[in-house]
Amino acid sequence: MEYRQLGASGLRIPVLSFGTATFGGSNEFFKAWGSTQVDEARHLIDICLEAGVNLFDTANGYSDGQAETILGKALAGRRPEVLISTKATFPTGTGPNDYGSSRQHLLRACDDSLRRLGTDYIDIYHMHGFDAHTPIDETLRTLDTLVQSGKVRYIACSNFSGWHLMKSLSISERRGWARYVGHQAYYSLAHREFEWELLPLGLEEGVGTIVWSPLSAGLLSGKIRRGQPIPESSRLAQGGGQGPQVPDERLFAIVDVLDEIARETEKTVPQVALNWLLQRPTVVNLVIGARNEEQLRQNLGAAGWNLSAEQVARLDAVSATTPIYPYWHQQRFPMLGHAGM
């Protein structure tokens, strides 16, 4: 398994991590993702560790905290072998302080996650989303306190816009506080908006990208085909999809090229789609999920080889979209010279 540096930090993580949103299934939304319990979770973790995947990603909001509890029990006795990534910010209750990135909420949320996970430290602690109601200074100072206390090793964010991340980095630098070294973001061949601003920001500022939903909630799993119904067993059919809809013709055009390259490489469609992401700038890690051993082993096969430059170019071309303003205008810069328009 290949390991890469997480942004401007000293932490090396595998290019694939195992996502635990399939653990628990405590409500209708997460039941569509999966309902893995402790014994099966332990079996899937064994397969991951055999393959060199030692990073496990979860969140306090997955199945009302059950995913953290199941992961903690499944990892019992193996904590020194693994890295754990979890998240806070999203609601954990109905009270006025049961969500967000305030000092009040984060200190309690971190302690609750540590208890559920059965550990005394978190390797990578993400802000699951941007809290526009809490001063950024308050959030970052609290995170720095958690790092200084030893409860958290590294901090990261998720689903931030460019200005959210850049302002946070600026404050951390000015105050001398821990800075975000990773950004967990939605990115795939079907959804490339991440490239417009967040990718160049990550390059410039040393923020590594951890990709969530790299198969676009199953759209790029190879199961979605032109003229065929969505399989009833799929997450999409059960209401577990995320992200904006992709026009059918654009999706099927991407799948057609994935099919061609899968035949050329003797790999599967999802393995090709995942490998394309592993060759994108700033991408350090892909969070792969699996409801069973077969899915997991197939996703693990995305690492350890590379698409050719020509194959990457074909996927780039078929998945390209016209960006929104001002990005389409900025893309013209090399051709503009001093014309100004």
Helices and strands as residue ranges (DSSP letters): E 3-5, E 12-14, E 16-19, H 28-31, H 38-50, E 55-57, G 62-65, H 66-74, G 79-81, E 83-88, H 103-117, E 122-127, H 136-149, E 152-158, H 162-175, E 180-186, G 193-195, H 198-205, E 208-212, G 216-218, H 248-265, H 269-278, E 283-288, H 293-300, H 309-319, H 327-330, H 333-336
